[in-house]
Amino acid sequence: MKNIIVITGASSGFGLMSARALAHAGHTVYAGMRETRGRNAARVAEMQQYTHEHGIDLRAIEMDVAAQASVDAAIGQIVAEHGRLDVVVHNAGHMSYGPAEAFTPEQFAELYDVNVLSTQRVNRAALPQLRKQGRGLVVWVSSSSVRGGTPPYLAPYFAAKAGMDSLAVSYAGELARWGVETSIVVPGAFTQGTNHFAHAGSPADTEVAQAYASGPTADFGEVAFKGLAALEPADADPQAVADAIVAVVDAPFGKRPFRVHIDPSQDGAEIVNGVADRVRAELLRRIGLEDILRPRELG
């Protein structure tokens, strides 16, 4: 079935890979990104050329996930053009790297806004349409850092991703009876093949950052990053994340996995998530809400 799909943060990384892969799978894909007439104008032109060359339906759309008006306009345009919206992929995110103490509260808030509040803006714009249809899919791109091993110097990002993952789990139950399905895709730490680490933010309080860099934690930055890179198999390919998202979208309604891990380094997240998701399922059974573990067939 051809789906109408919107992906946030699709100008690069997992988002761009997923947008292309889903379009190649036969879907109509809107690649959300900001500043389509500014700094991302070249990316838009490149996407248009790629679409023409490959005969796929991939469209860049202006969507600044930090602004509700921009999100509302993008979702409104998609629904106006097709009369429906089938799949929302929450991919937009940003990373920061450095000692937690050296980040200001404002920096924490900014990272939380990009990684968590953005999903709420998109949901408030898109979910009324999905609920009206009685059918839809929300895909959340989480991180193995939520429940896997947590090396130092990534605290703001880890905290934000944990918030997003928790929100995804709550939404899953609340949307199930509306016929809206949830899948959480959990990538591991891909240190190569994306700009995630290269574009990571740094602490604003340079004095505190320098204290950590010259104190007993002086080796943290180098050891942690090198250690993560060493855990990653030589053949680890971030395209596997995009392929996993395609597999989720293409699976039959009601048969999609609640959570999918793509973690070549195997940092333990799959084990911990497995326990946590079973605990969630058992609690819902005990309180009489077992039915919301699966989306309801409507219509």
C-alpha positions as protocol buffer text, in pm:
chain_id: "A"
residue {
  index: 1
  type: MET
  ca { x: 0 y: 0 z: 0 }
}
residue {
  index: 2
  type: LYS
  ca { x: 127 y: 346 z: -89 }
}
residue {
  index: 3
  type: ASN
  ca { x: 142 y: 565 z: 219 }
}
residue {
  index: 4
  type: ILE
  ca { x: 158 y: 941 z: 260 }
}
residue {
  index: 5
  type: ILE
  ca { x: 451 y: 994 z: 498 }
}
residue {
  index: 6
  type: VAL
  ca { x: 611 y: 1290 z: 670 }
}
residue {
  index: 7
  type: ILE
  ca { x: 957 y: 1270 z: 829 }
}
residue {
  index: 8
  type: THR
  ca { x: 1098 y: 1539 z: 1055 }
}
residue {
  index: 9
  type: GLY
  ca { x: 1461 y: 1644 z: 1044 }
}
residue {
  index: 10
  type: ALA
  ca { x: 1507 y: 1492 z: 699 }
}
residue {
  index: 11
  type: SER
  ca { x: 1780 y: 1716 z: 558 }
}
residue {
  index: 12
  type: SER
  ca { x: 2057 y: 1477 z: 664 }
}
residue {
  index: 13
  type: GLY
  ca { x: 2146 y: 1162 z: 858 }
}
residue {
  index: 14
  type: PHE
  ca { x: 1886 y: 899 z: 942 }
}
residue {
  index: 15
  type: GLY
  ca { x: 1609 y: 1131 z: 827 }
}
residue {
  index: 16
  type: LEU
  ca { x: 1741 y: 1177 z: 474 }
}
residue {
  index: 17
  type: MET
  ca { x: 1833 y: 809 z: 442 }
}
residue {
  index: 18
  type: SER
  ca { x: 1486 y: 708 z: 557 }
}
residue {
  index: 19
  type: ALA
  ca { x: 1312 y: 956 z: 329 }
}
residue {
  index: 20
  type: ARG
  ca { x: 1493 y: 819 z: 26 }
}
residue {
  index: 21
  type: ALA
  ca { x: 1442 y: 456 z: 128 }
}
residue {
  index: 22
  type: LEU
  ca { x: 1070 y: 502 z: 187 }
}
residue {
  index: 23
  type: ALA
  ca { x: 1028 y: 681 z: -144 }
}
residue {
  index: 24
  type: HIS
  ca { x: 1212 y: 398 z: -321 }
}
residue {
  index: 25
  type: ALA
  ca { x: 969 y: 158 z: -150 }
}
residue {
  index: 26
  type: GLY
  ca { x: 686 y: 329 z: -339 }
}
residue {
  index: 27
  type: HIS
  ca { x: 554 y: 577 z: -85 }
}
residue {
  index: 28
  type: THR
  ca { x: 491 y: 951 z: -114 }
}
residue {
  index: 29
  type: VAL
  ca { x: 738 y: 1104 z: 128 }
}
residue {
  index: 30
  type: TYR
  ca { x: 755 y: 1459 z: 261 }
}
residue {
  index: 31
  type: ALA
  ca { x: 1101 y: 1536 z: 394 }
}
residue {
  index: 32
  type: GLY
  ca { x: 1056 y: 1798 z: 662 }
}
residue {
  index: 33
  type: MET
  ca { x: 1336 y: 2050 z: 708 }
}
residue {
  index: 34
  type: ARG
  ca { x: 1376 y: 2415 z: 800 }
}
residue {
  index: 35
  type: GLU
  ca { x: 1507 y: 2700 z: 588 }
}
residue {
  index: 36
  type: THR
  ca { x: 1425 y: 2536 z: 256 }
}
residue {
  index: 37
  type: ARG
  ca { x: 1487 y: 2871 z: 88 }
}
residue {
  index: 38
  type: GLY
  ca { x: 1792 y: 2946 z: 300 }
}
residue {
  index: 39
  type: ARG
  ca { x: 2069 y: 2720 z: 422 }
}
residue {
  index: 40
  type: ASN
  ca { x: 1888 y: 2405 z: 305 }
}
residue {
  index: 41
  type: ALA
  ca { x: 1808 y: 2538 z: -44 }
}
residue {
  index: 42
  type: ALA
  ca { x: 2092 y: 2332 z: -191 }
}
residue {
  index: 43
  type: ARG
  ca { x: 1958 y: 2021 z: -19 }
}
residue {
  index: 44
  type: VAL
  ca { x: 1612 y: 2086 z: -165 }
}
residue {
  index: 45
  type: ALA
  ca { x: 1757 y: 2121 z: -515 }
}
residue {
  index: 46
  type: GLU
  ca { x: 1960 y: 1803 z: -466 }
}
residue {
  index: 47
  type: MET
  ca { x: 1649 y: 1618 z: -347 }
}
residue {
  index: 48
  type: GLN
  ca { x: 1452 y: 1735 z: -650 }
}
residue {
  index: 49
  type: GLN
  ca { x: 1727 y: 1614 z: -882 }
}
residue {
  index: 50
  type: TYR
  ca { x: 1749 y: 1281 z: -699 }
}
residue {
  index: 51
  type: THR
  ca { x: 1372 y: 1239 z: -725 }
}
residue {
  index: 52
  type: HIS
  ca { x: 1378 y: 1308 z: -1099 }
}
residue {
  index: 53
  type: GLU
  ca { x: 1666 y: 1069 z: -1162 }
}
residue {
  index: 54
  type: HIS
  ca { x: 1511 y: 780 z: -971 }
}
residue {
  index: 55
  type: GLY
  ca { x: 1144 y: 831 z: -1057 }
}
residue {
  index: 56
  type: ILE
  ca { x: 1028 y: 841 z: -695 }
}
residue {
  index: 57
  type: ASP
  ca { x: 789 y: 1067 z: -504 }
}
residue {
  index: 58
  type: LEU
  ca { x: 1009 y: 1251 z: -253 }
}
residue {
  index: 59
  type: ARG
  ca { x: 924 y: 1609 z: -166 }
}
residue {
  index: 60
  type: ALA
  ca { x: 1102 y: 1857 z: 59 }
}
residue {
  index: 61
  type: ILE
  ca { x: 868 y: 2059 z: 277 }
}
residue {
  index: 62
  type: GLU
  ca { x: 934 y: 2355 z: 503 }
}
residue {
  index: 63
  type: MET
  ca { x: 895 y: 2239 z: 861 }
}
residue {
  index: 64
  type: ASP
  ca { x: 1068 y: 2398 z: 1155 }
}
residue {
  index: 65
  type: VAL
  ca { x: 985 y: 2163 z: 1441 }
}
residue {
  index: 66
  type: ALA
  ca { x: 1070 y: 2438 z: 1689 }
}
residue {
  index: 67
  type: ALA
  ca { x: 777 y: 2648 z: 1566 }
}
residue {
  index: 68
  type: GLN
  ca { x: 415 y: 2533 z: 1595 }
}
residue {
  index: 69
  type: ALA
  ca { x: 299 y: 2757 z: 1309 }
}
residue {
  index: 70
  type: SER
  ca { x: 553 y: 2603 z: 1074 }
}
residue {
  index: 71
  type: VAL
  ca { x: 454 y: 2250 z: 1175 }
}
residue {
  index: 72
  type: ASP
  ca { x: 82 y: 2329 z: 1140 }
}
residue {
  index: 73
  type: ALA
  ca { x: 138 y: 2473 z: 793 }
}
residue {
  index: 74
  type: ALA
  ca { x: 335 y: 2171 z: 675 }
}
residue {
  index: 75
  type: ILE
  ca { x: 85 y: 1914 z: 801 }
}
residue {
  index: 76
  type: GLY
  ca { x: -202 y: 2122 z: 667 }
}
residue {
  index: 77
  type: GLN
  ca { x: -42 y: 2134 z: 323 }
}
residue {
  index: 78
  type: ILE
  ca { x: 9 y: 1757 z: 313 }
}
residue {
  index: 79
  type: VAL
  ca { x: -350 y: 1682 z: 413 }
}
residue {
  index: 80
  type: ALA
  ca { x: -481 y: 1940 z: 167 }
}
residue {
  index: 81
  type: GLU
  ca { x: -287 y: 1780 z: -118 }
}
residue {
  index: 82
  type: HIS
  ca { x: -381 y: 1419 z: -43 }
}
residue {
  index: 83
  type: GLY
  ca { x: -683 y: 1422 z: 185 }
}
residue {
  index: 84
  type: ARG
  ca { x: -497 y: 1203 z: 432 }
}
residue {
  index: 85
  type: LEU
  ca { x: -175 y: 1141 z: 621 }
}
residue {
  index: 86
  type: ASP
  ca { x: -75 y: 782 z: 697 }
}
residue {
  index: 87
  type: VAL
  ca { x: 264 y: 786 z: 869 }
}
residue {
  index: 88
  type: VAL
  ca { x: 450 y: 1031 z: 1092 }
}
residue {
  index: 89
  type: VAL
  ca { x: 820 y: 966 z: 1154 }
}
residue {
  index: 90
  type: HIS
  ca { x: 967 y: 1155 z: 1450 }
}
residue {
  index: 91
  type: ASN
  ca { x: 1333 y: 1178 z: 1356 }
}
residue {
  index: 92
  type: ALA
  ca { x: 1442 y: 1537 z: 1427 }
}
residue {
  index: 93
  type: GLY
  ca { x: 1707 y: 1555 z: 1696 }
}
residue {
  index: 94
  type: HIS
  ca { x: 2031 y: 1710 z: 1805 }
}
residue {
  index: 95
  type: MET
  ca { x: 2324 y: 1599 z: 2020 }
}
residue {
  index: 96
  type: SER
  ca { x: 2556 y: 1779 z: 2261 }
}
residue {
  index: 97
  type: TYR
  ca { x: 2891 y: 1656 z: 2385 }
}
residue {
  index: 98
  type: GLY
  ca { x: 3075 y: 1760 z: 2702 }
}
residue {
  index: 99
  type: PRO
  ca { x: 3054 y: 1748 z: 3084 }
}
residue {
  index: 100
  type: ALA
  ca { x: 2696 y: 1790 z: 3204 }
}
residue {
  index: 101
  type: GLU
  ca { x: 2782 y: 2060 z: 3458 }
}
residue {
  index: 102
  type: ALA
  ca { x: 2927 y: 2284 z: 3185 }
}
residue {
  index: 103
  type: PHE
  ca { x: 2596 y: 2310 z: 2996 }
}
residue {
  index: 104
  type: THR
  ca { x: 2364 y: 2590 z: 3102 }
}
residue {
  index: 105
  type: PRO
  ca { x: 2002 y: 2515 z: 3190 }
}
residue {
  index: 106
  type: GLU
  ca { x: 1909 y: 2706 z: 2875 }
}
residue {
  index: 107
  type: GLN
  ca { x: 2116 y: 2464 z: 2668 }
}
residue {
  index: 108
  type: PHE
  ca { x: 1942 y: 2169 z: 2831 }
}
residue {
  index: 109
  type: ALA
  ca { x: 1608 y: 2332 z: 2752 }
}
residue {
  index: 110
  type: GLU
  ca { x: 1706 y: 2389 z: 2390 }
}
residue {
  index: 111
  type: LEU
  ca { x: 1809 y: 2028 z: 2344 }
}
residue {
  index: 112
  type: TYR
  ca { x: 1490 y: 1910 z: 2512 }
}
residue {
  index: 113
  type: ASP
  ca { x: 1292 y: 2134 z: 2279 }
}
residue {
  index: 114
  type: VAL
  ca { x: 1448 y: 1983 z: 1966 }
}
residue {
  index: 115
  type: ASN
  ca { x: 1432 y: 1620 z: 2080 }
}
residue {
  index: 116
  type: VAL
  ca { x: 1108 y: 1611 z: 2279 }
}
residue {
  index: 117
  type: LEU
  ca { x: 884 y: 1916 z: 2242 }
}
residue {
  index: 118
  type: SER
  ca { x: 918 y: 1897 z: 1864 }
}
residue {
  index: 119
  type: THR
  ca { x: 736 y: 1563 z: 1869 }
}
residue {
  index: 120
  type: GLN
  ca { x: 453 y: 1717 z: 2067 }
}
residue {
  index: 121
  type: ARG
  ca { x: 416 y: 1999 z: 1816 }
}
residue {
  index: 122
  type: VAL
  ca { x: 400 y: 1752 z: 1528 }
}
residue {
  index: 123
  type: ASN
  ca { x: 160 y: 1524 z: 1713 }
}
residue {
  index: 124
  type: ARG
  ca { x: -79 y: 1807 z: 1791 }
}
residue {
  index: 125
  type: ALA
  ca { x: -83 y: 1898 z: 1423 }
}
residue {
  index: 126
  type: ALA
  ca { x: -100 y: 1546 z: 1278 }
}
residue {
  index: 127
  type: LEU
  ca { x: -288 y: 1327 z: 1523 }
}
residue {
  index: 128
  type: PRO
  ca { x: -632 y: 1485 z: 1474 }
}
residue {
  index: 129
  type: GLN
  ca { x: -613 y: 1372 z: 1110 }
}
residue {
  index: 130
  type: LEU
  ca { x: -490 y: 1022 z: 1197 }
}
residue {
  index: 131
  type: ARG
  ca { x: -762 y: 981 z: 1461 }
}
residue {
  index: 132
  type: LYS
  ca { x: -1024 y: 1107 z: 1216 }
}
residue {
  index: 133
  type: GLN
  ca { x: -912 y: 842 z: 967 }
}
residue {
  index: 134
  type: GLY
  ca { x: -917 y: 569 z: 1232 }
}
residue {
  index: 135
  type: ARG
  ca { x: -588 y: 444 z: 1095 }
}
residue {
  index: 136
  type: GLY
  ca { x: -226 y: 557 z: 1104 }
}
residue {
  index: 137
  type: LEU
  ca { x: 127 y: 490 z: 1220 }
}
residue {
  index: 138
  type: VAL
  ca { x: 364 y: 696 z: 1437 }
}
residue {
  index: 139
  type: VAL
  ca { x: 732 y: 597 z: 1421 }
}
residue {
  index: 140
  type: TRP
  ca { x: 966 y: 734 z: 1687 }
}
residue {
  index: 141
  type: VAL
  ca { x: 1342 y: 730 z: 1630 }
}
residue {
  index: 142
  type: SER
  ca { x: 1474 y: 679 z: 1982 }
}
residue {
  index: 143
  type: SER
  ca { x: 1826 y: 586 z: 2095 }
}
residue {
  index: 144
  type: SER
  ca { x: 1993 y: 293 z: 2264 }
}
residue {
  index: 145
  type: SER
  ca { x: 2126 y: 549 z: 2515 }
}
residue {
  index: 146
  type: VAL
  ca { x: 1782 y: 556 z: 2678 }
}
residue {
  index: 147
  type: ARG
  ca { x: 1839 y: 220 z: 2845 }
}
residue {
  index: 148
  type: GLY
  ca { x: 2175 y: 93 z: 2723 }
}
residue {
  index: 149
  type: GLY
  ca { x: 2521 y: 170 z: 2851 }
}
residue {
  index: 150
  type: THR
  ca { x: 2574 y: 541 z: 2906 }
}
residue {
  index: 151
  type: PRO
  ca { x: 2929 y: 673 z: 2855 }
}
residue {
  index: 152
  type: PRO
  ca { x: 3007 y: 1015 z: 3003 }
}
residue {
  index: 153
  type: TYR
  ca { x: 2975 y: 1354 z: 2832 }
}
residue {
  index: 154
  type: LEU
  ca { x: 2642 y: 1292 z: 2660 }
}
residue {
  index: 155
  type: ALA
  ca { x: 2408 y: 1368 z: 2950 }
}
residue {
  index: 156
  type: PRO
  ca { x: 2188 y: 1638 z: 2787 }
}
residue {
  index: 157
  type: TYR
  ca { x: 2127 y: 1421 z: 2483 }
}
residue {
  index: 158
  type: PHE
  ca { x: 2067 y: 1106 z: 2687 }
}
residue {
  index: 159
  type: ALA
  ca { x: 1817 y: 1287 z: 2910 }
}
residue {
  index: 160
  type: ALA
  ca { x: 1630 y: 1431 z: 2612 }
}
residue {
  index: 161
  type: LYS
  ca { x: 1611 y: 1099 z: 2429 }
}
residue {
  index: 162
  type: ALA
  ca { x: 1488 y: 929 z: 2745 }
}
residue {
  index: 163
  type: GLY
  ca { x: 1211 y: 1187 z: 2765 }
}
residue {
  index: 164
  type: MET
  ca { x: 1113 y: 1129 z: 2403 }
}
residue {
  index: 165
  type: ASP
  ca { x: 1110 y: 750 z: 2444 }
}
residue {
  index: 166
  type: SER
  ca { x: 894 y: 775 z: 2755 }
}
residue {
  index: 167
  type: LEU
  ca { x: 651 y: 1001 z: 2569 }
}
residue {
  index: 168
  type: ALA
  ca { x: 636 y: 752 z: 2282 }
}
residue {
  index: 169
  type: VAL
  ca { x: 542 y: 469 z: 2517 }
}
residue {
  index: 170
  type: SER
  ca { x: 261 y: 672 z: 2673 }
}
residue {
  index: 171
  type: TYR
  ca { x: 127 y: 781 z: 2336 }
}
residue {
  index: 172
  type: ALA
  ca { x: 123 y: 420 z: 2215 }
}
residue {
  index: 173
  type: GLY
  ca { x: -143 y: 323 z: 2466 }
}
residue {
  index: 174
  type: GLU
  ca { x: -347 y: 639 z: 2427 }
}
residue {
  index: 175
  type: LEU
  ca { x: -366 y: 606 z: 2047 }
}
residue {
  index: 176
  type: ALA
  ca { x: -429 y: 232 z: 2017 }
}
residue {
  index: 177
  type: ARG
  ca { x: -809 y: 247 z: 2039 }
}
residue {
  index: 178
  type: TRP
  ca { x: -810 y: 521 z: 1774 }
}
residue {
  index: 179
  type: GLY
  ca { x: -655 y: 277 z: 1526 }
}
residue {
  index: 180
  type: VAL
  ca { x: -319 y: 454 z: 1536 }
}
residue {
  index: 181
  type: GLU
  ca { x: -19 y: 224 z: 1567 }
}
residue {
  index: 182
  type: THR
  ca { x: 317 y: 298 z: 1733 }
}
residue {
  index: 183
  type: SER
  ca { x: 666 y: 166 z: 1657 }
}
residue {
  index: 184
  type: ILE
  ca { x: 982 y: 279 z: 1832 }
}
residue {
  index: 185
  type: VAL
  ca { x: 1303 y: 240 z: 1632 }
}
residue {
  index: 186
  type: VAL
  ca { x: 1615 y: 228 z: 1850 }
}
residue {
  index: 187
  type: PRO
  ca { x: 1948 y: 299 z: 1677 }
}
residue {
  index: 188
  type: GLY
  ca { x: 2274 y: 237 z: 1857 }
}
residue {
  index: 189
  type: ALA
  ca { x: 2576 y: 469 z: 1855 }
}
residue {
  index: 190
  type: PHE
  ca { x: 2670 y: 501 z: 1490 }
}
residue {
  index: 191
  type: THR
  ca { x: 2986 y: 710 z: 1509 }
}
residue {
  index: 192
  type: GLN
  ca { x: 3040 y: 704 z: 1131 }
}
residue {
  index: 193
  type: GLY
  ca { x: 2810 y: 764 z: 837 }
}
residue {
  index: 194
  type: THR
  ca { x: 2608 y: 1053 z: 983 }
}
residue {
  index: 195
  type: ASN
  ca { x: 2684 y: 1402 z: 1111 }
}
residue {
  index: 196
  type: HIS
  ca { x: 2534 y: 1332 z: 1452 }
}
residue {
  index: 197
  type: PHE
  ca { x: 2861 y: 1346 z: 1643 }
}
residue {
  index: 198
  type: ALA
  ca { x: 3032 y: 1591 z: 1407 }
}
residue {
  index: 199
  type: HIS
  ca { x: 2758 y: 1851 z: 1456 }
}
residue {
  index: 200
  type: ALA
  ca { x: 2718 y: 1796 z: 1831 }
}
residue {
  index: 201
  type: GLY
  ca { x: 2682 y: 2107 z: 2045 }
}
residue {
  index: 202
  type: SER
  ca { x: 2938 y: 2205 z: 2308 }
}
residue {
  index: 203
  type: PRO
  ca { x: 2906 y: 2349 z: 2661 }
}
residue {
  index: 204
  type: ALA
  ca { x: 2856 y: 2724 z: 2698 }
}
residue {
  index: 205
  type: ASP
  ca { x: 3041 y: 2737 z: 3029 }
}
residue {
  index: 206
  type: THR
  ca { x: 3395 y: 2697 z: 2899 }
}
residue {
  index: 207
  type: GLU
  ca { x: 3548 y: 2752 z: 3242 }
}
residue {
  index: 208
  type: VAL
  ca { x: 3377 y: 2449 z: 3388 }
}
residue {
  index: 209
  type: ALA
  ca { x: 3447 y: 2249 z: 3072 }
}
residue {
  index: 210
  type: GLN
  ca { x: 3816 y: 2333 z: 3105 }
}
residue {
  index: 211
  type: ALA
  ca { x: 3816 y: 2226 z: 3470 }
}
residue {
  index: 212
  type: TYR
  ca { x: 3692 y: 1883 z: 3366 }
}
residue {
  index: 213
  type: ALA
  ca { x: 3940 y: 1874 z: 3078 }
}
residue {
  index: 214
  type: SER
  ca { x: 4234 y: 1939 z: 3309 }
}
residue {
  index: 215
  type: GLY
  ca { x: 4117 y: 1746 z: 3618 }
}
residue {
  index: 216
  type: PRO
  ca { x: 4080 y: 1376 z: 3702 }
}
residue {
  index: 217
  type: THR
  ca { x: 3829 y: 1345 z: 3416 }
}
residue {
  index: 218
  type: ALA
  ca { x: 4079 y: 1472 z: 3158 }
}
residue {
  index: 219
  type: ASP
  ca { x: 4072 y: 1147 z: 2961 }
}
residue {
  index: 220
  type: PHE
  ca { x: 3692 y: 1111 z: 2950 }
}
residue {
  index: 221
  type: GLY
  ca { x: 3637 y: 1274 z: 2612 }
}
residue {
  index: 222
  type: GLU
  ca { x: 3902 y: 1081 z: 2424 }
}
residue {
  index: 223
  type: VAL
  ca { x: 3849 y: 747 z: 2594 }
}
residue {
  index: 224
  type: ALA
  ca { x: 3469 y: 756 z: 2568 }
}
residue {
  index: 225
  type: PHE
  ca { x: 3457 y: 848 z: 2200 }
}
residue {
  index: 226
  type: LYS
  ca { x: 3735 y: 610 z: 2100 }
}
residue {
  index: 227
  type: GLY
  ca { x: 3572 y: 337 z: 2305 }
}
residue {
  index: 228
  type: LEU
  ca { x: 3237 y: 385 z: 2130 }
}
residue {
  index: 229
  type: ALA
  ca { x: 3406 y: 382 z: 1791 }
}
residue {
  index: 230
  type: ALA
  ca { x: 3597 y: 65 z: 1881 }
}
residue {
  index: 231
  type: LEU
  ca { x: 3275 y: -115 z: 1979 }
}
residue {
  index: 232
  type: GLU
  ca { x: 3122 y: -40 z: 1641 }
}
residue {
  index: 233
  type: PRO
  ca { x: 3180 y: -321 z: 1388 }
}
residue {
  index: 234
  type: ALA
  ca { x: 3367 y: -220 z: 1073 }
}
residue {
  index: 235
  type: ASP
  ca { x: 3062 y: -302 z: 859 }
}
residue {
  index: 236
  type: ALA
  ca { x: 2815 y: -101 z: 1069 }
}
residue {
  index: 237
  type: ASP
  ca { x: 2600 y: 96 z: 827 }
}
residue {
  index: 238
  type: PRO
  ca { x: 2349 y: 365 z: 937 }
}
residue {
  index: 239
  type: GLN
  ca { x: 2144 y: 277 z: 629 }
}
residue {
  index: 240
  type: ALA
  ca { x: 2025 y: -20 z: 838 }
}
residue {
  index: 241
  type: VAL
  ca { x: 1819 y: 226 z: 1043 }
}
residue {
  index: 242
  type: ALA
  ca { x: 1645 y: 353 z: 731 }
}
residue {
  index: 243
  type: ASP
  ca { x: 1586 y: -4 z: 614 }
}
residue {
  index: 244
  type: ALA
  ca { x: 1432 y: -88 z: 953 }
}
residue {
  index: 245
  type: ILE
  ca { x: 1192 y: 206 z: 923 }
}
residue {
  index: 246
  type: VAL
  ca { x: 1089 y: 90 z: 575 }
}
residue {
  index: 247
  type: ALA
  ca { x: 1024 y: -260 z: 712 }
}
residue {
  index: 248
  type: VAL
  ca { x: 806 y: -117 z: 990 }
}
residue {
  index: 249
  type: VAL
  ca { x: 603 y: 97 z: 750 }
}
residue {
  index: 250
  type: ASP
  ca { x: 558 y: -186 z: 502 }
}
residue {
  index: 251
  type: ALA
  ca { x: 448 y: -440 z: 766 }
}
residue {
  index: 252
  type: PRO
  ca { x: 73 y: -516 z: 789 }
}
residue {
  index: 253
  type: PHE
  ca { x: -138 y: -303 z: 1022 }
}
residue {
  index: 254
  type: GLY
  ca { x: -153 y: -459 z: 1368 }
}
residue {
  index: 255
  type: LYS
  ca { x: 159 y: -668 z: 1301 }
}
residue {
  index: 256
  type: ARG
  ca { x: 422 y: -399 z: 1334 }
}
residue {
  index: 257
  type: PRO
  ca { x: 676 y: -440 z: 1613 }
}
residue {
  index: 258
  type: PHE
  ca { x: 641 y: -214 z: 1913 }
}
residue {
  index: 259
  type: ARG
  ca { x: 1019 y: -170 z: 1929 }
}
residue {
  index: 260
  type: VAL
  ca { x: 1303 y: -244 z: 1687 }
}
residue {
  index: 261
  type: HIS
  ca { x: 1673 y: -225 z: 1777 }
}
residue {
  index: 262
  type: ILE
  ca { x: 1950 y: -153 z: 1527 }
}
residue {
  index: 263
  type: ASP
  ca { x: 2256 y: -159 z: 1749 }
}
residue {
  index: 264
  type: PRO
  ca { x: 2569 y: -316 z: 1599 }
}
residue {
  index: 265
  type: SER
  ca { x: 2765 y: -237 z: 1917 }
}
residue {
  index: 266
  type: GLN
  ca { x: 2508 y: -416 z: 2139 }
}
residue {
  index: 267
  type: ASP
  ca { x: 2526 y: -178 z: 2433 }
}
residue {
  index: 268
  type: GLY
  ca { x: 2256 y: -364 z: 2627 }
}
residue {
  index: 269
  type: ALA
  ca { x: 1953 y: -152 z: 2540 }
}
residue {
  index: 270
  type: GLU
  ca { x: 1769 y: -439 z: 2375 }
}
residue {
  index: 271
  type: ILE
  ca { x: 1791 y: -645 z: 2693 }
}
residue {
  index: 272
  type: VAL
  ca { x: 1673 y: -367 z: 2925 }
}
residue {
  index: 273
  type: ASN
  ca { x: 1399 y: -252 z: 2687 }
}
residue {
  index: 274
  type: GLY
  ca { x: 1280 y: -609 z: 2657 }
}
residue {
  index: 275
  type: VAL
  ca { x: 1227 y: -625 z: 3033 }
}
residue {
  index: 276
  type: ALA
  ca { x: 1072 y: -278 z: 3054 }
}
residue {
  index: 277
  type: ASP
  ca { x: 828 y: -344 z: 2770 }
}
residue {
  index: 278
  type: ARG
  ca { x: 722 y: -675 z: 2925 }
}
residue {
  index: 279
  type: VAL
  ca { x: 663 y: -500 z: 3258 }
}
residue {
  index: 280
  type: ARG
  ca { x: 448 y: -241 z: 3079 }
}
residue {
  index: 281
  type: ALA
  ca { x: 247 y: -513 z: 2908 }
}
residue {
  index: 282
  type: GLU
  ca { x: 193 y: -703 z: 3233 }
}
residue {
  index: 283
  type: LEU
  ca { x: 78 y: -392 z: 3417 }
}
residue {
  index: 284
  type: LEU
  ca { x: -172 y: -308 z: 3145 }
}
residue {
  index: 285
  type: ARG
  ca { x: -310 y: -661 z: 3171 }
}
residue {
  index: 286
  type: ARG
  ca { x: -338 y: -634 z: 3551 }
}
residue {
  index: 287
  type: ILE
  ca { x: -532 y: -307 z: 3535 }
}
residue {
  index: 288
  type: GLY
  ca { x: -767 y: -426 z: 3260 }
}
residue {
  index: 289
  type: LEU
  ca { x: -621 y: -239 z: 2962 }
}
residue {
  index: 290
  type: GLU
  ca { x: -459 y: -528 z: 2776 }
}
residue {
  index: 291
  type: ASP
  ca { x: -639 y: -427 z: 2457 }
}
residue {
  index: 292
  type: ILE
  ca { x: -425 y: -112 z: 2415 }
}
residue {
  index: 293
  type: LEU
  ca { x: -115 y: -323 z: 2356 }
}
residue {
  index: 294
  type: ARG
  ca { x: -233 y: -348 z: 1995 }
}
residue {
  index: 295
  type: PRO
  ca { x: -407 y: -90 z: 1773 }
}
residue {
  index: 296
  type: ARG
  ca { x: -778 y: -139 z: 1724 }
}
residue {
  index: 297
  type: GLU
  ca { x: -914 y: -214 z: 1379 }
}
residue {
  index: 298
  type: LEU
  ca { x: -1166 y: 59 z: 1295 }
}
residue {
  index: 299
  type: GLY
  ca { x: -1401 y: 105 z: 1005 }
}
